Amino acid sequence: MKFFIDTANVEQIKEANDMGVLDGVTTNPSLMAKEGIKGEENCRKHYVTICNIVNGDVSAEVIATQYEGMIREGEELAALHPNIVVKIPCTADGIKAIKYFSSKGIRTNCTLVFSPGQALLAAKAGATYVSPFVGRLDDISSDGIELVEKIVNMYATYGFHTNVLAASIRSTQHIIQCIEAGADVATCPLSAIKGLLKHPLTDSGLATFLADHERVNR
Ligand code: E4P
């Protein structure tokens, strides 16, 4: 399973990339706003900065909601860097735009997906990635991981090539559940990725190894 980091924060992206296990980055307009990046030119510069840090796919989301605007904006975003994946919401115009980009060889990430039916449309349109939002479903007492499983099974049954990119990951436990569900990618906060390292037996085992080494070498 690939790891993407879900942030527009350059320091966090660098830290995750330095671990040597990062496969890509997802951003969205809220994450860009959180970093105080505003204006079209600054946003685009920021995407290029991210692309120059990480050797992997970087999702950049369109702001347009109508088909023509999505096409114009998506083509401009895709031209910024070869690693850009155009992120498009799962709406009627969005699905149509994904179909267009697919025919032009421009890679897409269909975002804001909350049902198997939406994931079916994204795959039929030729999306490179589909992003089921795990945490936001859990937030409303639904089951985000179950949706990931359903999409993985549907794509396997029908032979779709769209990658299942589990999004809205909130915890390390979510990452483990995504592995079990067969997600192709999980896009995660840095804290959830670092949480994978934590185990008390690793800490106590290392402390014992170092103490034993010190005892005979002092
Ligand atoms: C990623 O593609 C999504 O934009 C992101 O994971 C949303 O996460 P949130 O539900 O924590 O905002």
Residues whose N, C-alpha, C, O or C-beta is under 5 A from the ligand:
A	BS01	E4P	D6 T26 T27 N28 S131 G135 R136 A167 S168 I169 T187
